[in-house]
Amino acid sequence: MKLSYLFSLLFSALFFSSVQSAELLHQEMQTSRDTSYISFHNNDSPFVFAGIVGGEHTSIYKLLGFAGQVYQITFISIEGDSSANIYGDGFAKFKVRHKNSTLTQVDVIAEQVFVTIDISALTYGEYKLIIEKKAHNSAE
């Protein structure tokens, strides 16, 4: 049973996941955690990713932000019990929840920050993550 679960995670990582646009600076794939570092420095197109998490497997996204930048982060739980937690220092966040989705606006206050998005599921979950860079904050 455990082998089939691991195979399904591997299969989903190879075939179900999709990354589009933005700039993927670095990606670390480990047994129970995948960490991706994202930047919009050279590309303002949205970052879109669909994936699967579950059990002990967690996906972590670290978004590089600079003072005055504003991001909209949309997390959609497609199936199962996946959830997202957004945390870090040097930014303000405003969250709106609606059924199986959460929209969070992040306003970067500090000179340079990493906004951490931690996605996990107790048992199994399919999700979609969309990160969009918005216009700079006028207080810049």
Buried (B, 14 or more C-beta within 10 A) or exposed (E): EEEEEEEBBEEBBEEEEEBEBBBBEEEEEEEEBBBBBBBBEEEEEBBBBBBBBBBEBBBBBBBBBBBBBBBBBBBBBBEBEBBBEBEBEBBEBEEEEEEEBBBBBBBBBEEEBBBBBBBBBEEBBBBBBBBBBEEEBEEE
